[in-house]
Amino acid sequence: MVGVVVVSHSKNLAESIVEYTRLMAGEAKVAAAGGTDEETFGTSFQKIYEAIDAVYSEDGVVVLMDMGSAVMTTEMVLESYPESNVRMVDCPIVEGAVVATINAQVGMDLDALTASLEEVHLNKKF
C-alpha cells in the first residue's frame, strides 16, 4: 500500500488532517510531519524523514505539503532519502490527503495515485 505523509508548518494542522483521513480510510498508512523539532511553527527535516520511514513500503510514498519551507524542506529530505519511489505532489493538502488515503487503501499504485492527486485542484466544491 502506498503511504501518505502530510507536511505542515503546524503540528496541529498536520495531525488533524491525518485524523480526518482516518475517518474515511482507516487502514491507510498515513503520517503527520508538522512543526519544528522544538514543537513550534515551522518545518523539520527530521520529522519529515521519520514520517516517510513510518509509512514506507516498496509501493512508495506520496508527500503532501502546505507551502513555502514545507516544500523546500521536503525537497531536501528527498535528496537524501535512499529510495526513489517517494514523491512530492502539488495539490490542496486536505482534499489531497483524503483522495490519497482512500486511493491507497483500495490498492491504487504509486503512478495512478500520483496522477489522481494532480487533478484534485480541479474538483469543485459547489
TAQUI-V158321 format. One record per helix or strand of 2 or more residues. SS is the DSSP state (2 for helix, 1 for strand). FROM is the first residue (numbers start at 1). TO is the last residue. If there is no record, write none. Layout:
ss->{SS,SS}
from->{FROM,FROM}
to->{TO,TO}
//
This chain:
ss->{1,2,1,2,1,2,1,2,2,2}
from->{3,11,30,45,61,69,86,93,110,120}
to->{8,24,34,55,65,80,89,105,117,122}
//
